Amino acid sequence: MEPAQLEHLRDLATASGLVSDPQIGDGIVYGRSRLPATGDEFTLNLDPEDEDGFTDPATLMASAARFLAMDAAAWRAIIDAIAREVEEAVGDVEVIEKTDLRDDLDIRSVVIFAEVTLLSFAADRQFPDSWIRAQLAEDYEVEDIAVDKRDEVETVAFDTLDELLDHISADNSR
């Protein structure tokens, strides 16, 4: 998509109020958003690219607005369908964590395309090393689910700035 079209999409996202501080990156517009029916916050990604070229920015914003207007019952039906499918895939395997997956699913990002919506969830108690991803059809029926391994990124915490500087200096001396 041309930069001017992405800027137009970003401007529409800003004007809509559906996305906080929308940014442009990697051919998409993204920012923080909230599902009003539940209060859940997540990163909303507006991806204008489709198999036929590019989606009209106004059409993409209408899809985002429709998703964000979803009521709590519709969202709960999506969560139930995802949990049911994951539970069926796991089968009778004994699990240590007894928290219901429905209560563990934490929406982290939503990608809006013209006809498809992709959801990414963390489920830190039952799947601490994985993302649960779901593809929704235009009518928000769950079409596909995947459990993907999270990227191996080491997080290091420091109590003081001096400890951070010591760590950086030690790494540079190798």
RODO-2510 file (C-alpha; in nm, 4 decimals, decimal comma):
residues 174
     n   res          X          Y          Z
     1     m     0,0000     0,0000     0,0000
     2     e     0,1234     0,3456    -0,0822
     3     p     0,2398     0,5577     0,2115
     4     a    -0,0365     0,8117     0,1416
     5     q    -0,3008     0,5361     0,1678
     6     l    -0,1524     0,4136     0,4978
     7     e    -0,1500     0,7710     0,6269
     8     h    -0,5160     0,8025     0,5237
     9     l    -0,5956     0,4788     0,7109
    10     r    -0,4066     0,6089     1,0159
    11     d    -0,6004     0,9373     0,9957
    12     l    -0,9309     0,7466     0,9773
    13     a    -0,8252     0,5365     1,2780
    14     t    -0,7393     0,8533     1,4710
    15     a    -1,0671     1,0233     1,3799
    16     s    -1,2703     0,7155     1,4725
    17     g    -1,1367     0,7064     1,8262
    18     l    -1,1219     0,3259     1,7997
    19     v    -0,7411     0,3149     1,8177
    20     s    -0,5250     0,5039     2,0659
    21     d    -0,2286     0,6797     1,9052
    22     p    -0,2310     0,4826     1,5764
    23     q     0,1089     0,4208     1,4180
    24     i     0,2255     0,3006     1,0771
    25     g     0,4716     0,0120     1,0507
    26     d     0,5368    -0,2868     0,8254
    27     g     0,2519    -0,1940     0,5907
    28     i    -0,0152    -0,1796     0,8632
    29     v    -0,1714     0,0686     1,1017
    30     y    -0,1718    -0,0347     1,4670
    31     g    -0,2391     0,0963     1,8148
    32     r    -0,4073     0,0135     2,1434
    33     s    -0,7797    -0,0499     2,1457
    34     r    -1,0473    -0,1781     2,3787
    35     l    -1,3472    -0,4051     2,3318
    36     p    -1,6196    -0,1951     2,5006
    37     a    -1,8403    -0,4960     2,5802
    38     t    -1,5726    -0,6509     2,8028
    39     g    -1,3184    -0,3784     2,8727
    40     d    -1,0393    -0,5990     2,7324
    41     e    -0,7460    -0,3990     2,5934
    42     f    -0,5226    -0,5206     2,3118
    43     t    -0,3188    -0,4113     2,0128
    44     l    -0,5429    -0,3546     1,7122
    45     n    -0,3744    -0,4056     1,3752
    46     l    -0,5410    -0,2832     1,0577
    47     d    -0,3945    -0,4732     0,7627
    48     p    -0,5081    -0,3329     0,4271
    49     e    -0,3387    -0,5983     0,2147
    50     d    -0,5532    -0,8759     0,0710
    51     e    -0,5251    -1,1312    -0,2074
    52     d    -0,6715    -0,8871    -0,4620
    53     g    -0,4442    -0,5979    -0,3691
    54     f    -0,5518    -0,3560    -0,1003
    55     t    -0,8698    -0,2963     0,0930
    56     d    -1,0235     0,0477     0,0858
    57     p    -0,9319     0,2193     0,4168
    58     a    -1,2956     0,3129     0,4876
    59     t    -1,4004    -0,0512     0,4411
    60     l    -1,1259    -0,1671     0,6774
    61     m    -1,2310     0,0884     0,9402
    62     a    -1,5927    -0,0279     0,9060
    63     s    -1,4748    -0,3858     0,9732
    64     a    -1,2840    -0,2670     1,2805
    65     a    -1,5833    -0,0700     1,4082
    66     r    -1,8082    -0,3730     1,3597
    67     f    -1,5673    -0,5961     1,5537
    68     l    -1,5356    -0,3464     1,8380
    69     a    -1,9153    -0,3101     1,8543
    70     m    -1,9471    -0,6814     1,9365
    71     d    -2,1579    -0,7453     2,2455
    72     a    -2,0439    -0,9479     2,5454
    73     a    -2,2517    -1,2534     2,4465
    74     a    -2,0919    -1,2708     2,1008
    75     w    -1,7430    -1,2354     2,2528
    76     r    -1,8216    -1,5080     2,5070
    77     a    -1,9353    -1,7371     2,2238
    78     i    -1,5967    -1,6875     2,0523
    79     i    -1,4094    -1,7591     2,3767
    80     d    -1,6223    -2,0708     2,4378
    81     a    -1,5602    -2,1995     2,0835
    82     i    -1,1836    -2,1472     2,1155
    83     a    -1,1663    -2,3139     2,4575
    84     r    -1,3841    -2,6043     2,3443
    85     e    -1,1665    -2,6694     2,0386
    86     v    -0,8410    -2,6518     2,2368
    87     e    -0,9838    -2,8783     2,5085
    88     e    -1,0938    -3,1314     2,2449
    89     a    -0,7461    -3,1269     2,0919
    90     v    -0,5839    -3,1855     2,4324
    91     g    -0,8281    -3,4676     2,5059
    92     d    -0,7869    -3,6660     2,8259
    93     v    -0,4321    -3,5484     2,8927
    94     e    -0,4012    -3,4673     3,2610
    95     v    -0,3343    -3,1000     3,3196
    96     i    -0,1719    -2,9547     3,6271
    97     e    -0,3453    -2,6178     3,6001
    98     k    -0,7129    -2,6477     3,6841
    99     t    -0,8092    -2,2925     3,5771
   100     d    -1,0738    -2,3023     3,3067
   101     l    -0,9155    -2,2006     2,9764
   102     r    -1,2049    -1,9577     2,9230
   103     d    -1,0837    -1,7659     3,2280
   104     d    -0,7172    -1,7912     3,1275
   105     l    -0,7502    -1,6549     2,7725
   106     d    -0,6194    -1,2975     2,7620
   107     i    -0,6588    -1,1189     2,4281
   108     r    -0,3317    -0,9566     2,3252
   109     s    -0,3838    -0,8590     1,9626
   110     v    -0,6453    -0,8436     1,6910
   111     v    -0,5659    -0,8163     1,3207
   112     i    -0,8476    -0,6830     1,1053
   113     f    -0,8504    -0,7721     0,7369
   114     a    -1,1428    -0,6991     0,5061
   115     e    -1,3010    -1,0443     0,5462
   116     v    -1,1051    -1,2171     0,8226
   117     t    -1,0113    -1,1326     1,1802
   118     l    -0,7160    -1,2913     1,3575
   119     l    -0,6982    -1,3068     1,7365
   120     s    -0,3916    -1,3785     1,9524
   121     f    -0,4329    -1,4793     2,3153
   122     a    -0,1990    -1,5490     2,6012
   123     a    -0,3079    -1,8203     2,8425
   124     d    -0,0323    -1,7836     3,0983
   125     r    -0,1539    -2,0512     3,3414
   126     q    -0,2331    -2,3307     3,0971
   127     f    -0,0045    -2,2408     2,8043
   128     p     0,2706    -2,0183     2,9473
   129     d     0,5067    -2,0771     2,6534
   130     s     0,2499    -2,0444     2,3750
   131     w     0,0149    -1,8120     2,1925
   132     i    -0,3337    -1,9293     2,1123
   133     r    -0,4363    -1,7904     1,7763
   134     a    -0,7816    -1,7981     1,6232
   135     q    -0,9046    -1,7028     1,2794
   136     l    -1,2585    -1,5712     1,2595
   137     a    -1,4739    -1,5629     0,9485
   138     e    -1,6662    -1,2525     0,8488
   139     d    -1,9573    -1,3654     1,0704
   140     y    -1,7127    -1,4184     1,3642
   141     e    -1,7396    -1,7955     1,3528
   142     v    -1,4125    -1,9580     1,4597
   143     e    -1,2561    -2,1038     1,1438
   144     d    -0,9158    -2,2131     1,2654
   145     i    -0,7143    -2,2340     1,5865
   146     a    -0,3416    -2,2785     1,6388
   147     v    -0,1251    -2,3010     1,9467
   148     d     0,2136    -2,1497     1,8589
   149     k     0,5300    -2,1431     2,0637
   150     r     0,6228    -1,7970     2,1883
   151     d     0,9495    -1,6538     2,0649
   152     e     1,2414    -1,7262     2,2924
   153     v     1,3217    -1,3802     2,4230
   154     e     1,5195    -1,3540     2,7432
   155     t     1,4006    -1,0848     2,9809
   156     v     1,6562    -0,9528     3,2246
   157     a     1,5604    -0,7213     3,5093
   158     f     1,7920    -0,4896     3,6983
   159     d     1,7314    -0,3197     4,0306
   160     t     1,9501    -0,0204     3,9517
   161     l     2,0875     0,1660     3,6541
   162     d     2,4398     0,0762     3,7717
   163     e     2,3566    -0,2965     3,7474
   164     l     2,2264    -0,2451     3,3922
   165     l     2,5413    -0,0555     3,2934
   166     d     2,7590    -0,3268     3,4498
   167     h     2,5714    -0,5931     3,2522
   168     i     2,6066    -0,4024     2,9243
   169     s     2,9775    -0,3394     2,9873
   170     a     3,0353    -0,7064     3,0641
   171     d     2,8637    -0,8128     2,7385
   172     n     3,0691    -0,5699     2,5296
   173     s     3,3973    -0,6973     2,6673
   174     r     3,3495    -1,0433     2,5142
***
